[in-house]
Amino acid sequence: MASGWQINQGVVGVAVVGTGFGQKVHIPGFQAHPRTQVVAVYNQDLEKAKAIAQTHRIPHACDTIADIVALNEVQAVSISTPPFMHYEMAKTVLQAGKHLLLEKPTTLNAAEAKELYHLANQKGVIATVDFEFRFVPGWQLLSELISQDYVGVKRLIRIDWLGASRADASRPWNWYSRQDQGGGALGSLGSHAFDYIYWLFGAVRRLNAHLSTAIATRVDPATGESKLVDSDDTCMLMLELADGTPCQLSISAVVHAPRPHWVEVYGDKGTLVLGSENQKDYIHGFRVKGSQVGLPLTEIEIPNHLTFTKNYGDGRISAFIRVIEQWVQGIDRGEAIAPSLREGAYSQLLMDLAHQSNLRKTWVDVPDLEAFLSNTPFPI
């Protein structure tokens, strides 16, 4: 520990594991929140870890998770590494009795996510997943309006999440190109979508998925060779919710769309539309419009109690600070929060079943969440 350094009383000491997204969002978010203090950082390259620690005035730098959880100052750990690293890292954190904040997708499969869920419960720690759309003002307004019966009985839900993050064919081959390492649009975007569908509209009864890959090869920068891409970059899904509502979900990471993220909810009493044209910041820019039957669609102002108290150049930080706040409140009370690994396991289950549906080219039933999470193994 650096000379003269100490953690403030009442503050949660956090270690940040993963320094890509971790440096862009996690570190600034934790340093901005009044109840968290970044006390350690992990990178598999110790010299890089030390350089990052020095840049952000973090007292400890480590190159193993074992060293991270052995630090007394570390009460909680955030993990923002690639998905294929999540399970083992999160398991080590939970076994050490540390609170956990995990990036999505939760793991590589639902069985791993389910195991982490039970482990967190056994250890009595608070674990959350960074499903940040639950904390974005426009989305929170949509949730309030739906709960107030604005649309009435739902008849159709349409969701488009279309972006160009992988549209450049010269973008290099990496773990994202590999399905077995958690790559693909379904993992990066679908994991979020499955969570907010569950949050806003409830459980899914069955689904039908078609996954495709528009850019079939990319160049591996390490070898200069062209390698096969076996992860999806476009996903077309049909869902039947538990209440019978049909939901159409279109996801792509390779299209130049004028409406990158749009949610439309149609009911017998009215219509709600949530959308953003902001291509560069997927948090800021969401507006809500609504109409009752026979009336024109008009924008509904986001009330002050939902707006961010402070905006950041990178909107993801604004939403992430709210995730931190929810997590810290759970730690203070010693009570489970939402979203937790329970919701993370459900999102992962739906992704697993989407892959299964794509392979079988048929509809697949979705088990009840509580049945799936029970200690009896549930066949998928």
C-alpha positions in Angstrom: 0.0 0.0 0.0 1.2 3.4 -0.9 2.7 5.5 1.9 0.2 7.6 3.7 -2.8 6.0 1.9 -5.9 4.9 3.7 -9.5 4.0 2.9 -12.1 6.4 4.2 -14.5 5.2 6.9 -17.9 4.0 5.5 -16.5 3.7 2.0 -16.4 0.3 0.1 -12.9 -0.6 -1.1 -13.2 -1.9 -4.7 -10.8 -3.7 -6.9 -11.3 -3.2 -10.7 -10.5 -6.3 -12.8 -10.3 -5.6 -16.5 -8.8 -2.4 -17.8 -10.4 -1.8 -21.2 -14.0 -1.0 -20.3 -12.7 -0.9 -16.7 -10.6 2.2 -17.4 -13.2 3.9 -19.6 -16.2 3.4 -17.3 -15.6 1.4 -14.1 -12.7 3.3 -12.6 -14.1 6.8 -13.3 -17.5 5.6 -12.0 -16.2 4.3 -8.8 -14.0 7.3 -8.2 -16.9 9.6 -8.8 -19.2 7.8 -6.3 -18.9 9.1 -2.8 -19.2 5.6 -1.2 -16.6 3.7 -3.2 -12.9 3.9 -3.5 -10.7 2.0 -6.0 -8.0 0.3 -4.0 -6.6 -2.2 -6.5 -6.5 -2.9 -10.2 -5.8 -6.1 -12.1 -4.2 -6.7 -15.4 -2.6 -10.0 -16.5 0.5 -7.9 -17.3 1.8 -6.6 -14.0 3.7 -3.7 -15.6 0.5 -2.6 -17.3 -1.4 -2.9 -14.0 1.2 -0.8 -12.2 1.1 1.9 -15.0 -2.7 2.0 -14.8 -2.6 2.2 -11.0 -0.2 5.1 -11.1 -2.3 6.9 -13.7 -5.4 6.7 -11.6 -3.7 7.0 -8.2 -4.7 3.5 -7.2 -2.5 2.0 -4.4 -2.4 -1.7 -5.4 -1.6 -3.4 -8.8 -2.0 -7.1 -9.2 -1.6 -9.7 -12.0 -3.6 -12.5 -10.3 -7.2 -12.6 -8.9 -5.8 -14.5 -5.9 -3.7 -11.5 -5.0 -6.7 -9.2 -5.5 -9.0 -11.0 -3.1 -6.2 -11.5 -0.6 -6.0 -7.7 0.0 -7.8 -6.8 3.2 -8.7 -3.4 1.8 -10.7 -5.1 -1.0 -14.3 -5.6 0.1 -15.8 -5.8 -3.4 -14.6 -6.5 -6.9 -15.9 -5.4 -10.3 -15.1 -7.6 -13.3 -15.1 -6.2 -16.9 -12.9 -8.7 -18.7 -14.1 -10.6 -21.8 -16.9 -13.1 -21.1 -14.8 -16.3 -21.3 -12.9 -15.1 -18.2 -16.0 -14.2 -16.1 -16.8 -17.6 -14.5 -13.5 -18.5 -13.0 -12.8 -14.9 -11.9 -16.2 -14.4 -10.4 -16.0 -17.8 -8.6 -12.7 -16.8 -7.0 -14.2 -13.5 -5.9 -17.3 -15.1 -4.4 -15.4 -17.9 -2.7 -13.3 -15.2 -1.0 -16.5 -13.6 0.4 -16.2 -10.4 -1.6 -19.1 -8.5 -3.1 -19.3 -8.7 -6.9 -20.2 -6.4 -9.7 -20.0 -8.4 -13.0 -20.2 -7.2 -16.6 -22.6 -8.9 -19.0 -22.9 -11.4 -20.5 -22.7 -13.1 -17.1 -20.8 -16.3 -18.2 -20.5 -18.6 -21.2 -23.5 -20.6 -20.3 -26.5 -20.7 -18.0 -25.1 -23.6 -15.9 -22.1 -21.4 -14.9 -24.3 -18.4 -14.2 -26.6 -20.6 -12.0 -23.6 -21.9 -10.1 -22.4 -18.3 -9.4 -25.9 -17.3 -8.3 -26.0 -20.1 -5.7 -22.4 -19.4 -4.6 -23.2 -15.7 -3.9 -26.2 -16.8 -1.8 -24.2 -19.3 0.1 -21.5 -16.7 0.9 -24.0 -14.0 1.8 -22.5 -11.4 -0.5 -24.2 -8.9 -2.7 -23.7 -9.6 -6.4 -25.0 -7.4 -9.3 -24.7 -7.5 -13.1 -24.2 -4.2 -15.0 -27.6 -4.2 -16.8 -27.4 -0.4 -17.1 -30.5 0.3 -19.1 -32.5 -0.2 -16.0 -30.9 3.0 -14.7 -31.2 5.2 -17.8 -33.8 8.0 -17.4 -35.8 7.4 -20.6 -36.0 3.7 -19.8 -37.1 4.3 -16.3 -39.9 6.6 -17.6 -41.0 3.9 -20.0 -41.1 1.4 -17.1 -43.2 3.9 -15.0 -45.7 4.5 -17.8 -46.1 0.7 -18.5 -46.7 0.1 -14.8 -49.3 2.9 -14.9 -51.2 1.0 -17.6 -50.6 3.6 -20.2 -50.8 1.2 -23.1 -53.4 -1.1 -21.5 -53.3 -4.8 -22.5 -50.1 -5.3 -24.6 -50.7 -6.6 -28.1 -47.2 -6.3 -29.7 -43.7 -5.3 -28.7 -41.1 -4.4 -31.4 -37.4 -3.8 -30.5 -34.6 -2.8 -33.0 -31.1 -2.5 -31.7 -29.0 -1.8 -34.8 -25.4 -0.6 -34.8 -22.2 -0.5 -36.9 -19.6 -1.4 -34.2 -18.6 -4.4 -36.3 -19.5 -3.2 -39.7 -16.0 -2.5 -40.8 -14.7 -5.7 -42.3 -11.1 -4.6 -41.6 -11.8 -4.7 -37.8 -9.4 -7.4 -36.6 -10.3 -10.9 -35.5 -10.3 -11.4 -31.7 -12.3 -13.1 -29.0 -15.5 -11.4 -30.1 -15.2 -13.4 -33.3 -15.4 -16.7 -31.4 -18.7 -18.1 -30.1 -16.9 -20.3 -27.6 -15.4 -17.2 -25.9 -18.7 -15.4 -25.6 -18.3 -13.3 -28.7 -21.1 -12.0 -31.0 -24.0 -9.6 -31.0 -26.3 -11.8 -29.0 -23.8 -11.8 -26.1 -22.9 -8.1 -26.2 -26.4 -6.7 -27.0 -28.8 -9.5 -26.6 -27.8 -10.0 -23.0 -28.9 -6.5 -22.3 -32.1 -6.9 -24.3 -33.1 -10.1 -22.6 -32.7 -8.4 -19.3 -34.7 -5.3 -20.0 -37.5 -7.4 -21.7 -37.7 -9.3 -18.4 -37.6 -6.1 -16.4 -40.2 -4.2 -18.4 -42.5 -6.9 -19.7 -42.0 -10.1 -17.7 -40.8 -13.6 -18.3 -40.6 -15.3 -21.7 -42.6 -18.5 -22.4 -40.8 -19.5 -25.7 -38.6 -18.2 -28.4 -37.4 -18.7 -31.9 -34.0 -17.3 -33.1 -32.1 -17.0 -36.3 -28.5 -16.0 -36.0 -26.3 -15.0 -38.9 -22.8 -13.7 -39.7 -22.4 -11.1 -42.4 -18.6 -10.8 -42.2 -17.4 -14.4 -42.3 -13.7 -13.8 -41.9 -11.4 -11.3 -40.2 -7.6 -10.9 -40.1 -5.8 -12.0 -36.9 -3.4 -9.2 -36.1 -1.1 -11.6 -34.3 -0.5 -13.8 -37.4 -1.7 -11.8 -40.3 -3.9 -14.7 -41.3 -7.6 -14.5 -42.3 -9.6 -16.5 -39.7 -13.1 -17.7 -39.6 -15.7 -15.8 -37.6 -18.1 -18.2 -36.0 -19.9 -15.8 -33.7 -23.1 -14.0 -34.8 -23.3 -10.4 -35.9 -27.0 -10.3 -36.6 -29.9 -11.9 -34.6 -33.5 -12.1 -35.4 -35.7 -13.3 -32.6 -39.4 -13.9 -32.0 -40.5 -14.2 -28.3 -43.8 -15.1 -26.8 -44.0 -13.6 -23.3 -45.6 -15.4 -20.4 -48.7 -13.3 -20.7 -49.0 -14.2 -24.4 -47.7 -10.9 -25.9 -45.6 -11.4 -29.1 -42.3 -9.6 -29.1 -40.1 -9.1 -32.2 -36.4 -8.4 -31.4 -33.9 -7.5 -34.2 -30.2 -7.1 -33.3 -27.3 -6.3 -35.5 -23.7 -5.0 -35.0 -23.0 -4.6 -38.8 -25.5 -2.1 -40.1 -25.6 1.6 -40.6 -29.0 2.4 -39.2 -30.7 5.8 -38.7 -32.5 4.5 -35.7 -30.0 2.5 -33.7 -32.1 1.6 -30.6 -35.9 1.6 -30.7 -38.6 0.0 -28.5 -42.2 0.1 -29.5 -45.0 -1.0 -27.2 -48.6 -1.3 -28.6 -51.6 -2.0 -26.5 -55.4 -1.7 -26.6 -55.3 1.8 -24.9 -52.2 3.4 -26.3 -48.7 3.3 -27.7 -45.3 4.0 -26.2 -42.1 4.5 -28.2 -38.6 4.8 -26.7 -35.8 5.6 -29.0 -32.4 7.3 -29.6 -30.7 8.5 -32.7 -27.4 8.9 -30.9 -25.0 6.6 -32.6 -21.9 7.5 -30.5 -23.4 7.3 -27.0 -25.9 4.5 -26.4 -27.0 5.9 -23.0 -27.7 9.6 -23.7 -30.3 10.6 -26.2 -33.3 8.4 -25.4 -36.7 10.1 -25.7 -40.1 8.7 -24.9 -43.2 9.4 -27.0 -46.7 8.2 -26.4 -50.2 8.4 -27.7 -53.6 7.2 -26.6 -55.9 5.6 -29.2 -56.9 8.2 -31.9 -54.4 10.9 -30.7 -51.1 11.8 -32.3 -47.8 10.5 -30.9 -46.2 13.2 -28.8 -43.0 13.4 -26.7 -43.4 12.8 -22.9 -41.0 14.8 -20.8 -38.7 12.9 -18.6 -39.4 14.1 -15.0 -36.6 15.6 -12.9 -36.6 12.7 -10.4 -35.4 10.4 -13.1 -32.8 12.6 -14.9 -29.1 12.2 -14.2 -27.8 14.6 -11.5 -24.6 14.9 -13.5 -23.8 14.1 -17.1 -20.5 12.8 -18.3 -19.0 12.9 -21.8 -19.3 9.1 -21.8 -22.9 8.5 -20.9 -22.1 5.0 -19.7 -20.5 6.5 -16.6 -23.7 8.3 -15.7 -25.7 5.0 -15.8 -22.9 3.0 -14.2 -22.8 5.3 -11.1 -26.5 4.4 -10.6 -25.6 0.7 -10.8 -23.0 1.4 -8.1 -25.5 3.2 -5.9 -27.9 0.2 -6.1 -25.0 -2.2 -5.3 -23.8 -0.1 -2.3 -27.3 0.1 -0.9 -27.6 -3.6 -1.1 -24.2 -4.0 0.7 -25.3 -1.6 3.4 -28.5 -3.5 4.0 -27.2 -6.9 3.4 -30.1 -7.6 1.1 -30.2 -8.9 -2.4 -30.8 -6.3 -5.1 -32.0 -6.3 -8.7 -30.4 -6.8 -11.1 -28.5 -9.6 -9.4 -27.0 -12.9 -10.6 -30.6 -14.2 -10.6 -31.3 -11.8 -13.5 -27.9 -12.5 -15.0 -28.6 -16.2 -15.0 -32.0 -15.6 -16.7 -30.4 -13.5 -19.5 -27.8 -16.2 -20.0 -30.5 -18.9 -20.1 -32.3 -17.0 -22.9 -29.1 -16.7 -24.8 -28.4 -20.4 -24.5 -31.9 -21.2 -25.7 -31.6 -18.7 -28.6 -28.4 -20.6 -29.8 -30.3 -23.9 -29.4 -33.3 -22.6 -31.4 -31.0 -21.4 -34.1 -29.3 -24.8 -34.4 -32.7 -26.7 -34.3 -34.4 -24.1 -36.5 -37.5 -24.3 -34.3 -39.3 -22.7 -31.3 -38.0 -23.7 -27.9 -39.7 -23.5 -24.6 -38.2 -21.4 -21.8 -38.3 -22.9 -18.3 -39.7 -21.0 -15.3 -36.8 -19.0 -13.7 -37.3 -20.4 -10.2 -37.5 -23.9 -11.5 -34.3 -23.4 -13.5 -32.5 -21.9 -10.4 -33.6 -24.7 -8.1 -30.9 -27.1 -7.0 -32.2 -29.8 -9.3 -30.3 -29.6 -12.6 -32.6 -28.4 -15.3 -32.1 -29.8 -18.9 -31.6 -27.2 -21.5 
